[in-house]
Structures are given as structure tokens and as C-alpha cells.
Amino acid sequence: MQSISPKESPIEPPPKKRLLTPGSEQNPSENPSMSTQSRIAMPLDSGISYKPIFQSSHEIPAFFPTYRWWEDEATTVFWAFEIEQVSRVIRFGLFHDENFPRTSLCARNPDTIDTFLVALSEAHEYQNLGNLSHIQRVEEILRRSSIPRFQAIPWSWFPHQSSLTLDPLAIAMAIETESHFHFRQIAFEELVRAALGYNAISVQWFLQQHTALYIIIINHLQAYPGDISLYADVETHLRLRSPFAHRALYHSLLAVRPGGYRDIPQPKPTGFEFAAGPIQSLFKKQVGSLANMLKTLSVLGIRFRRQYHHAAAMNWMAPFDTSIPFLEDCLTASSPTELADNISYLDEHRFAEITTQSLLIDETAVKLQLHWQALTISVWECCCALPELIPTLQECAQSLLKRRKNYHSLMAILNGLRDYTISKMPNNVGSSPGAPTTLEALIPAEVVSLIDPVGNYHNYLQFYKQFPGIPFLTPHIRDYEQNGNKALQPVIQYLNDLPGQQPA
């Protein structure tokens, strides 16, 4: 194990010789290290200044809660004995004082700090932990619980030299790609902080880089005024893409030809509303239980990265979906058996609406298949964010299997567990070529064959004929397409017997 060093403070962009600084508008209280002169003027080295177009206070919807209950609960968590909760509080940092976690942990009993650090460490590291002082152990807990240090990457797209062959759409897509790249550098935890009114360095840097784009385009259009009409066409292609890049270009056009583009639609003023607004709504609807809120945010962090960081194209307009009904069921159920009961009750009501006709020609079956897919992804998200839920999900799956009455949720949970297992595939680097990969078995052995997709889930279909229940629809629909109405008879017979169902 390498020598352990104290946690380093986050990087702040250097205050001088930044391309973007003329448009920066930082709150002095948020960055006390800035000089008074920098706070006031922030000019380029040449002395040229530009109109500020991005301020974090304007890009986030207004949020003025009457009571910041999560800050009080954070204090309580730091005196509790659950390292998972402590670690999440550190990671999200929903408080103004950055030293608050450090001072709180330093005040804890050394034995408690030892227990916390061991829980966050691997077995091969234990022998090195004994040489650390109390403060060093606290710093190591902070380091292991915090998000990675932010790396300030500058804007790197620049306009091509003026040419008649330039394509406005290609330029717009290049700008969109660069804007999306910089959005990927924002950690979800940082965006949550910004949404709640706390300082977030990566959010500030993101906005400054779009101010850089604004200045870059102004300089280009002043050097090549013949390109103004070209970039006016680029603006039309950016309207439904990055709101930040679009606003930078919009104001660049106004700057080089004041009053000449007043017919262009006014850009949306709050660029982060699509993500920050739903996050704020979470805190408005749920008052109290910081532990559950941080679990919800942890799962949403997985969804956020999948939806925005890993997507080839980003939808800047659709609100971020913060609903996780499956996680809510997990958190409110007192046991895996009760979770299985609650899930089955909801599924019975969903499937009671299906008739033979709707199963074949209506959108009802499609909606149920989409629900199954969403449930599978939700199980995977919960496993990634909250591995401590895995035993509960395994027991829930076993309970559903014993009842043999709800294959819709059973197969979704099993597939979610399998997908998580694949995502945690062991590292085989250095093994002999062609060596098989053995996955950790998170799925009960008695049901492994049911999720085998070979032959249109042949094993599942055979099992279903013996023990019919609420169906996993996808293989049944495919079976019907290949073999006709007789393939659906067990499904239709079971659904007709559900409470509230009208016989077909």
C-alpha cells in the first residue's frame, strides 16, 4: 500500500491567464482566495473586457427552503455508527463548511474511527493502517469517501478559418460535442450541491468554459465578418441542443451586430433547470430522513451518469427523471417477504387490466414490457449504488419463486442482479489467454436456468406451463408470433382468474 497522504483540497482554476475569465461572475464569498481586483474586473491580459453572460445564480432555478433540515441531520449522522451513511454525507457534502466532516470525525473516539477505516479498506491494506495517527485516519476516511478531485480541462473547440465550404450543421454538432464533453466533467454530487445553493467548482468551471466559447466566437466574427451569416445558421441548429452553447453563440452574434438579430428567439435563461429543478423538487417533497435521501441520490447518481455522461447524444430539454418507485418499495418494506408482497400486489393490478385483445393489439402489453425493462434497470441501479441491498433483493427473488405467481417482477429482479454481476466482472488481466470468466453468483442457483435467454427463454416457458402466474411477457409474445394463439392459452387463463378481471 502506498503511503497515505492527507486529503488534498479541490483544485480551483488558476485566477490568471484563463481564456474565460472576462465573463466569469463568481460570488466573492464562494471563493475567498480571489483577490479583490480579480473579483471586480477580471479582464484579459490585454485589458479587453466582455459582457458576463453566465452566472451560476442565474443558471439554477431559485431555491429558498425555509428550513435546511438535511444540514441538521448531517450533524446527527456524524455521531452515528453506520459508515455507509457517514460516507454518503461526506460524498455529497450538503453543508457550507467544508471542514465540517473533518472536525466532526476528529472528535470521534479513535476506536470508532478505526472501525470506519477498516470498513472502507481492503483486507490487504489492514497492516498499513496501524501506523496512521488519529488525524491521518480521519483524512483517509475523507479521501475514500469523497468524489474524485476535479480536473479543470479548458475549452478546446475553435472555429475553422473562413471558407465557403463550411457546413453550419457540422459546426453546430462540433460545438454540441464539446459542450457535452464539459458537462460530463460535472459530478452528479456537485450538481446536487449547486441545485441546493452550495458552491460547486465543476459547475463554475463549466459555465466559464462557455464564456470562453462566447469570446472565441466574437473574436472570430470580428476577424472574419463574412462568417456572421454562417454562424447565424449555426445558431438555428443549436436551439434544441446545448442551451449553454446556444446562448454563447446567440450573445456573440448580438455583440458583433447589435440590434441586428433581435428576431432570434430569446434563449432559455436557466440552463441547468432540466436537472437542478427535479433535484430541488425532491428536497421540497421529502422533509427529513437524510439517510433515505442520500440513498435516493446515490441511485440517481448512477442514472445520471448513464443518461448524460455515457450517452452518445444528450437531451438537454427533458427533465431528469428522479422517480424510483422500486427503491421506495425497498426502503419502506420491513422485510424481503413484505417487499415481495407489495410488488405482487401492484403487479396484480397492472395485469388485471389486460384482456386477450389488449394483449395482442393494444398498447397495454407494450407498456407492461417497458415497465419490466425499467424495473430491470432500476434493480441494476440500486445494486450499483447500494450494494447492501443485494441480500434483500436475493431473498425477495427467492420469495417470489416459492410463490410461483409473479414472474414479471421475479424475472426483472433476476435480470437486474445478473446485469450487475456482469458489470462487476472480475479482472482477468494477466490470466492465460482463453481462460473462462467466472462471474460471482448473485442469483439463487435454483433460478439460474429461468433467465437463460436461449430458445426464447425455453426453460422459463416450460416452467410457466406447470406453474402459471403473472407473466414475463416478452417470451410469451414472441412465442405467440411463432406458434399462434395456443401459445398464449396458459397466460390468458391465468389473467382471466385475477381479481377484478373480466373474462375474455
C-alpha positions in Angstrom: 0.0 0.0 0.0 1.3 3.4 -0.9 1.9 5.9 1.8 -1.2 7.7 2.8 -1.4 11.4 2.5 -3.9 13.9 3.9 -6.9 14.7 1.7 -6.0 17.4 -0.8 -8.3 20.3 -1.2 -10.2 20.6 -4.5 -8.4 22.3 -7.4 -9.5 25.8 -8.2 -8.9 27.2 -11.7 -5.9 29.5 -11.7 -7.0 33.1 -11.4 -4.8 34.5 -14.2 -4.3 33.7 -17.9 -7.6 32.0 -18.3 -9.3 32.4 -21.6 -12.6 32.5 -19.9 -12.1 35.0 -17.1 -13.7 38.1 -18.6 -17.1 36.5 -18.4 -16.8 34.9 -15.0 -19.1 36.1 -12.3 -18.2 34.4 -9.0 -19.6 35.3 -5.7 -16.7 36.6 -3.6 -18.0 34.7 -0.6 -17.7 31.5 -2.6 -14.1 32.0 -3.5 -12.3 34.0 -0.8 -8.9 33.2 -2.3 -9.6 35.5 -5.2 -8.1 38.9 -5.0 -10.3 42.0 -4.7 -9.0 43.2 -8.1 -9.9 39.9 -9.7 -13.4 39.9 -8.2 -14.1 43.4 -9.6 -12.7 43.5 -13.1 -11.3 40.1 -14.2 -10.0 41.4 -17.5 -8.0 39.6 -20.1 -4.3 40.3 -20.0 -4.8 42.8 -22.8 -7.3 44.7 -20.8 -10.2 43.9 -23.0 -13.4 43.0 -21.1 -16.6 41.2 -22.2 -20.1 41.3 -21.0 -20.8 38.5 -18.5 -23.4 36.1 -19.8 -23.2 33.1 -17.4 -23.7 33.3 -13.6 -24.4 30.2 -11.6 -27.1 32.0 -9.6 -29.0 32.6 -12.9 -28.5 29.1 -14.4 -30.0 27.3 -11.4 -33.7 27.8 -10.6 -34.3 29.8 -7.4 -34.4 27.7 -4.3 -35.1 29.2 -0.9 -36.1 26.5 1.6 -37.5 27.7 4.9 -35.5 25.0 6.7 -32.4 23.2 5.6 -33.3 20.0 7.5 -30.5 18.0 5.9 -27.8 20.1 7.5 -29.1 19.4 11.0 -29.4 15.7 10.2 -25.9 15.6 8.8 -24.6 16.6 12.3 -26.5 13.6 13.8 -25.2 11.2 11.2 -21.6 12.1 12.1 -22.3 10.9 15.6 -23.9 7.6 14.4 -22.1 4.3 13.8 -23.1 3.4 10.2 -20.1 4.1 8.0 -22.3 3.9 4.8 -24.3 6.9 6.0 -21.3 8.8 7.1 -19.6 8.1 3.8 -22.6 9.4 1.8 -22.8 12.5 3.8 -19.1 13.2 3.0 -19.6 12.4 -0.6 -22.5 14.8 -1.2 -21.3 17.5 1.1 -24.6 19.2 1.7 -23.3 21.9 4.0 -21.4 25.2 3.6 -18.4 24.4 5.9 -16.0 22.2 4.0 -14.2 21.4 7.3 -17.4 20.2 9.0 -16.8 16.4 8.2 -13.1 16.7 9.3 -13.9 18.4 12.7 -16.8 16.0 13.3 -14.7 12.9 12.7 -11.7 14.2 14.6 -14.0 14.5 17.7 -15.0 10.8 17.5 -13.5 8.0 19.6 -10.3 6.6 18.0 -11.7 3.1 18.1 -14.8 4.2 16.1 -12.5 5.9 13.5 -10.5 2.6 13.3 -13.7 0.7 12.7 -14.8 3.1 10.0 -11.5 3.0 8.2 -11.3 -0.8 8.3 -14.8 -0.9 6.8 -13.7 1.3 3.9 -10.5 -0.7 3.3 -9.5 -4.0 1.6 -8.0 -6.8 3.7 -4.5 -6.4 2.2 -4.4 -2.8 3.4 -5.1 -3.5 7.1 -1.4 -4.0 8.1 -0.6 -0.5 6.9 -3.4 1.2 8.7 -2.0 0.7 12.2 0.9 3.1 11.5 -1.5 6.1 11.0 -2.3 8.7 13.6 -5.9 9.6 14.5 -5.9 12.6 12.2 -4.3 10.7 9.4 -7.0 8.0 9.7 -9.7 10.7 9.6 -8.1 12.2 6.4 -8.0 8.7 4.9 -11.7 8.2 5.6 -12.4 11.6 4.0 -10.3 10.7 0.9 -12.0 7.3 0.4 -15.5 8.8 0.8 -15.1 11.9 -1.3 -15.7 12.2 -5.1 -12.5 12.3 -7.2 -10.7 15.6 -7.5 -12.0 17.8 -10.2 -9.6 18.3 -13.2 -10.1 21.7 -14.9 -10.0 21.0 -18.6 -10.1 24.1 -20.8 -12.4 24.6 -23.9 -10.7 23.2 -27.0 -13.0 23.8 -29.9 -12.1 26.7 -32.2 -13.6 27.9 -35.4 -12.0 26.9 -38.7 -10.5 29.5 -40.9 -13.2 31.2 -43.0 -14.3 29.1 -46.0 -17.3 28.8 -48.4 -17.4 25.1 -47.8 -18.1 25.2 -44.1 -21.3 23.4 -43.1 -23.4 25.1 -40.4 -24.8 21.8 -39.1 -21.3 20.3 -38.8 -20.1 23.3 -36.8 -23.2 23.1 -34.5 -22.6 19.4 -33.9 -18.9 20.1 -33.1 -19.9 22.8 -30.6 -22.5 20.5 -29.1 -20.0 17.7 -28.7 -17.6 20.0 -26.9 -20.3 21.3 -24.6 -21.4 17.8 -23.8 -17.8 16.8 -23.1 -17.6 19.6 -20.5 -20.9 18.6 -19.0 -19.6 15.1 -18.4 -16.9 16.6 -16.2 -19.6 17.7 -13.7 -20.0 15.1 -11.0 -23.7 14.4 -10.0 -22.8 15.2 -6.4 -21.5 18.6 -7.5 -24.7 19.3 -9.4 -26.8 18.4 -6.4 -24.7 20.9 -4.3 -25.3 23.6 -6.9 -29.0 22.9 -7.1 -29.2 23.4 -3.3 -27.3 26.7 -3.4 -23.8 25.5 -2.4 -20.6 26.3 -4.2 -19.7 23.7 -6.9 -16.3 24.2 -8.6 -17.0 22.0 -11.6 -20.3 23.8 -12.3 -18.5 27.2 -12.1 -15.8 25.9 -14.4 -18.4 24.6 -16.9 -20.0 28.0 -17.1 -16.7 29.7 -17.5 -15.8 27.5 -20.4 -19.0 28.5 -22.2 -18.0 32.1 -21.6 -14.8 31.1 -23.3 -16.8 29.9 -26.3 -18.6 33.3 -26.4 -15.3 35.2 -26.5 -13.8 32.8 -29.1 -16.7 33.3 -31.5 -16.7 37.1 -31.0 -13.1 37.2 -31.9 -13.6 35.0 -34.9 -16.5 37.0 -36.3 -14.7 40.3 -35.8 -11.7 38.8 -37.8 -14.0 37.3 -40.4 -17.2 39.3 -40.7 -18.2 37.3 -43.7 -18.9 34.4 -41.4 -21.6 36.2 -39.5 -24.3 34.8 -41.7 -22.8 31.3 -41.4 -22.9 31.4 -37.6 -26.4 32.8 -37.8 -27.3 29.5 -39.5 -25.3 27.6 -36.8 -27.4 29.3 -34.2 -30.6 27.7 -35.6 -29.1 24.2 -35.4 -28.1 24.8 -31.7 -31.5 25.9 -30.5 -32.5 22.4 -29.4 -29.1 21.4 -28.3 -26.8 22.7 -25.5 -28.6 25.7 -24.0 -25.2 27.0 -22.8 -23.5 26.8 -26.2 -26.6 28.2 -27.9 -26.7 31.2 -25.5 -22.9 31.8 -26.0 -23.4 31.9 -29.8 -26.6 34.0 -29.5 -24.8 36.7 -27.5 -21.8 36.5 -29.8 -24.0 37.4 -32.7 -25.6 40.3 -30.8 -22.2 41.6 -29.8 -20.8 41.8 -33.4 -24.1 43.2 -34.8 -26.0 44.9 -32.0 -29.7 45.0 -32.8 -29.3 43.0 -36.0 -30.6 39.7 -34.6 -33.5 40.8 -32.4 -35.7 38.4 -34.3 -33.8 35.4 -32.9 -35.8 33.6 -30.2 -34.6 34.6 -26.7 -32.6 31.7 -25.1 -33.9 29.9 -22.0 -32.4 31.7 -19.0 -31.8 28.8 -16.6 -29.7 26.3 -18.4 -29.5 23.7 -15.5 -33.2 23.7 -14.9 -33.6 20.3 -16.6 -31.5 18.6 -13.8 -31.5 21.1 -10.9 -35.3 21.6 -10.9 -36.1 17.9 -10.3 -33.4 17.7 -7.6 -34.9 20.7 -5.8 -38.3 19.1 -6.0 -37.0 16.0 -4.2 -36.0 18.1 -1.2 -39.2 20.1 -1.3 -41.4 16.9 -1.2 -39.3 14.9 1.3 -38.6 16.6 4.6 -36.5 14.6 7.0 -34.6 11.2 6.7 -31.3 12.3 5.3 -30.2 8.6 5.2 -33.0 7.7 2.7 -32.5 10.9 0.7 -28.8 10.1 0.3 -29.7 6.6 -0.8 -32.1 8.0 -3.3 -29.4 10.5 -4.6 -26.8 7.7 -4.8 -29.1 5.7 -7.1 -29.9 8.8 -9.1 -26.2 9.4 -9.5 -25.9 6.1 -11.3 -28.9 7.0 -13.5 -27.4 10.5 -14.2 -24.1 9.1 -15.4 -25.8 6.5 -17.6 -28.2 9.1 -19.0 -25.9 12.1 -19.5 -22.3 11.0 -19.2 -22.4 7.8 -21.2 -25.0 8.8 -23.8 -23.7 9.4 -27.3 -26.2 12.3 -27.6 -27.7 14.3 -24.8 -31.2 15.6 -24.3 -30.8 19.0 -22.7 -34.6 19.7 -22.7 -36.2 16.7 -21.0 -36.4 16.9 -17.2 -34.2 14.5 -15.3 -36.4 11.6 -14.0 -35.9 11.4 -10.2 -38.7 8.8 -9.6 -37.5 5.5 -8.2 -40.7 3.6 -7.1 -38.8 0.4 -6.7 -36.3 1.9 -4.3 -39.1 3.4 -2.4 -40.7 0.0 -2.1 -37.3 -1.4 -0.8 -36.9 1.3 1.8 -40.4 1.1 3.2 -40.7 -2.7 3.3 -39.9 -4.2 6.7 -38.5 -7.4 5.1 -37.8 -9.1 1.8 -41.1 -11.0 2.1 -43.1 -7.8 2.6 -41.3 -6.3 -0.4 -42.4 -9.4 -2.5 -45.9 -8.9 -1.2 -46.0 -5.2 -2.1 -44.6 -5.8 -5.6 -47.0 -8.6 -6.3 -50.0 -6.6 -5.2 -49.1 -3.8 -7.6 -48.4 -6.2 -10.4 -51.8 -7.9 -10.0 -53.5 -4.5 -10.5 -51.3 -3.8 -13.6 -52.1 -7.1 -15.2 -55.8 -7.1 -14.2 -56.4 -4.6 -17.0 -55.3 -7.0 -19.7 -57.7 -8.8 -22.0 -56.9 -11.1 -24.8 -57.4 -8.3 -27.3 -55.2 -5.8 -25.4 -52.5 -8.5 -25.0 -52.2 -8.8 -28.8 -53.2 -5.5 -30.4 -53.3 -2.8 -27.7 -50.5 -0.7 -26.2 -51.1 -2.2 -22.8 -48.8 -5.1 -23.3 -46.1 -2.7 -24.7 -46.4 -0.5 -21.6 -46.0 -3.6 -19.4 -42.9 -4.7 -21.3 -41.5 -1.2 -20.9 -42.3 -1.3 -17.2 -40.4 -4.6 -17.0 -37.4 -3.1 -18.7 -37.5 -0.1 -16.4 -37.7 -2.3 -13.3 -34.7 -4.3 -14.5 -32.6 -1.2 -14.9 -33.8 0.1 -11.6 -32.7 -3.1 -9.9 -29.3 -2.7 -11.6 -29.1 1.0 -10.5 -29.9 0.1 -6.9 -27.2 -2.7 -6.8 -24.6 -0.4 -8.2 -25.3 2.5 -5.8 -26.4 0.5 -2.7 -24.7 -3.0 -2.7 -26.0 -3.5 0.8 -29.5 -4.0 -0.8 -28.3 -7.1 -2.7 -29.2 -9.6 0.0 -32.7 -8.1 0.3 -33.2 -8.5 -3.5 -31.9 -12.1 -3.4 -34.3 -13.0 -0.6 -37.1 -11.2 -2.4 -36.5 -13.1 -5.6 -36.5 -16.4 -3.6 -39.8 -15.5 -2.0 -41.3 -14.7 -5.4 -40.1 -18.0 -6.8 -41.6 -20.0 -3.9 -45.0 -18.5 -4.6 -44.7 -19.1 -8.4 -47.2 -16.4 -9.0 -45.3 -13.3 -10.2 -42.8 -13.9 -13.0 -43.0 -10.3 -14.2 -41.1 -8.9 -11.2 -39.1 -12.1 -10.5 -37.5 -12.0 -13.9 -36.9 -8.3 -13.7 -35.1 -8.6 -10.4 -33.1 -11.6 -11.6 -32.0 -9.9 -14.8 -31.1 -6.8 -12.8 -28.9 -8.9 -10.5 -27.3 -10.6 -13.5 -26.6 -7.3 -15.2 -24.9 -6.0 -12.0 -22.9 -9.2 -11.8 -21.7 -8.7 -15.4 -20.8 -5.0 -14.7 -18.7 -6.2 -11.7 -16.9 -8.8 -13.8 -13.6 -9.8 -12.2 -10.3 -8.6 -13.6 -8.7 -11.3 -15.7 -5.8 -9.2 -16.8 -2.7 -11.4 -16.6 -4.5 -14.7 -16.8 -3.8 -17.2 -19.5 -5.3 -16.5 -23.0 -8.7 -18.0 -23.4 -9.3 -18.5 -19.7 -13.0 -18.5 -18.9 -14.5 -15.7 -16.9 -16.4 -16.8 -13.9 -19.0 -14.4 -12.6 -19.8 -14.1 -8.9 -23.1 -15.9 -8.3 -25.6 -13.4 -7.0 -28.6 -15.3 -8.4 -30.1 -18.2 -6.5 -28.9 -21.4 -8.1 -32.4 -22.8 -8.4 -33.5 -20.0 -10.8 -30.4 -19.5 -12.9 -31.9 -21.6 -15.7 -35.0 -19.4 -15.8 -33.1 -16.3 -17.0 -31.3 -18.2 -19.7 -32.5 -16.4 -22.9 -31.6 -19.3 -25.2 -34.5 -20.6 -27.3 -36.7 -17.6 -26.4 -36.3 -18.4 -22.6 -37.2 -22.0 -23.3 -36.7 -23.1 -19.7 -38.9 -20.3 -18.4 -41.7 -21.1 -20.8 -41.7 -24.8 -19.8 -41.7 -23.8 -16.1 -44.6 -21.4 -16.7 -46.7 -24.2 -18.3 -46.5 -26.1 -15.0 -46.8 -23.1 -12.6 -48.7 -20.2 -14.4 -48.7 -16.7 -12.8 -48.3 -13.1 -13.7 -46.2 -13.5 -16.9 -42.9 -12.1 -18.1 -44.5 -11.0 -21.3 -41.6 -10.8 -23.8 -41.1 -14.5 -24.5 -44.8 -15.2 -24.5 -45.4 -12.5 -27.2 -42.6 -14.0 -29.3 -44.0 -17.5 -28.7 -47.4 -16.3 -30.0 -45.8 -14.7 -33.1 -44.2 -18.1 -33.9 -46.9 -20.5 -32.8 -50.2 -18.7 -32.8 -53.0 -18.4 -30.1 -52.3 -21.7 -28.5 -49.0 -20.3 -27.1 -50.9 -17.7 -25.0 -53.5 -20.0 -23.5 -51.8 -20.5 -20.1 -51.2 -16.7 -19.9 -54.8 -15.8 -20.8 -56.3 -18.4 -18.5 -54.3 -17.1 -15.5 -55.0 -13.4 -16.3 -58.8 -14.2 -16.6 -58.7 -15.5 -13.0 -57.1 -12.4 -11.5 -59.3 -10.4 -9.1 -61.1 -7.6 -11.0 -60.5 -9.2 -14.4 -63.4 -9.6 -16.8 -63.3 -12.9 -18.6 -62.2 -12.5 -22.2 
